[in-house]
Amino acid sequence: MRLIAAAALVAALPMAACESSSPAPSASMITRPAVAATTHTPIPGPSVPAASVPGATTPATNGPPTETPPLGAPYCAATDLVLSLESASAAAGSIYAPVDFTNIGARTCTLFGYPEVSLAAGDPPLSIGPGGEQITDGEPRQVILGPGAVAHATVRYTQAGNYDCERAPAEYLLVYPPNQTVPVTLPFDADACVQPPIALLHAEYVKPGAAN
């Protein structure tokens, strides 16, 4: 209908049409610097120009939500949440780092699916190496968070020393809450494999309750 109305308005002019579109950003594309939610305590760290961070790329940005919560509850926005990295444990060349998601908002909201994660360094933090992959060992379920409630997802980091690769030091973990486009920055000292690029992070889907 809009095309017909537009044609009527410009009937006396030569017809022309020009369309452009931009591809939806993928998890490997860099779109903007990582920004911690305003409710988070800033993470101190040295100022490192982006160009001086080996293997750095601009941070990936999630696309729009791809799934509707099963019960139709609103998604938890990054500003509704405080993220915290709990005590990590090591096993068989990997480090398991649980991430807690606490609802600090005044309303009930929903977490559903997987967080997206990547290693990062610099100021502002820039992604280093490939983004994390999913641990698909079950079906994600909707987690409803009332005010003050907590959910968690465990991130597995496979140590770069297990691989023959060029490494770059990371200072942070960038975590995108499920179905959100703003990452939260958490301190995380590790090495990334940048050449060849090897995905060292794997994240499980969000589950109810605190990790510990």
PyMOL commands that set and color helices and strands:
alter all, ss='L'
color gray80, all
select helices_A, chain A and resi 2-9+50-52+78-80+160-162
alter helices_A, ss='H'
color red, helices_A
select strands_A, chain A and resi 81-85+89-91+94-103+109-111+116-121+126-128+133-134+143-145+150-158+166-176+184-195+197-198+201-203+207-208
alter strands_A, ss='S'
color yellow, strands_A
deselect
rebuild
show_as cartoon
